[in-house]
Amino acid sequence: MNESLKKEIQSATLERLITHLKERKDVQNIDLMNLAGFCRNCLSRWYREEAGKNGIEISDSDAREHIYGMPYSEWKEKYQK
């Protein structure tokens, strides 16, 4: 497998994970942290950091909105227990 195809597959896999987490609003971040060692906030931070490595500045709130599918404050109000 060439590097370009590998990156394309990894990107699609990450997007599937993000979509899955957007659909599973019942899964709390604390549960993810306890079981997997990462949560939606970690994903949004990693997204922002990787963009920064490529010279693209993304705010914390924009990165979180990409991962959560809505503003973080709205997600917390609606779904955080």
N, C-alpha and C positions, 0 to 999 in steps of 0.2 A: 504494500500500500504506500503510495507516495504521500509526502507531507501535506500537500494541499487537500487531498481527499481525507486524510486523517483529521485535519482541522475542520473540514466541512462536517464530518460525522460527529466530532466532538461538539461543535456548535449546535447542531440539530438536537443532540442528546441533551445539552443544557437547556435549550428552549423547551423540550418536552418536560424536563424536570420543573422548570418555572411554570409551565402551563398546569402541570399536575398540582403543584403547590397552590396555584391560584384557585383551582377547583376544590381543593381540600382545605377549605377555610376552617374546618373543624379541628384540624391539626394545629395545636398551639406551638409557638416558637420554643417554649420551655421544654415541651415534649421532644421536639427535634434536637435541641441541645443535649438533653439527657440521654437520648438514644443514639444519636448520630454524631454529636460533637459539633454541629453547625445548625444554623437556622436561616430564615429568610433575610435577617439583617446581615448575617455573614455573607450570603450570596450577593446582596446589594453592595456591600463593601468591596468584595472581590471584583465585582463588575466595575465599580468606580476605579479601583486601583489598576485593573488591567487597561481600562480606557486611558488612564493617566500615563501608563507606560508607552502608549501610542500617541501621546501628545494631545489627547482629548480630555478636556476637563468636564466632569459631570458632577453636579452637586449631590450631596447625600440624599436630599429629598427626591431628586430626579431618578437616582439609582434605585431608591426604595420603591418609587412609583412603578418603575419598570418591573421589579420583582413581584410586588404586591398586586399590580394591576389597578391601583387606585392610590390616592395620597395615603401615606402611612397613618396620618391622624384619623382618617376616615376608616381605614381597616381596623385600627385599634378600637375605635368607638363601636364598630359593628360586630367584630369577631373576637377580640381578645377577652379572655375570661379572667 
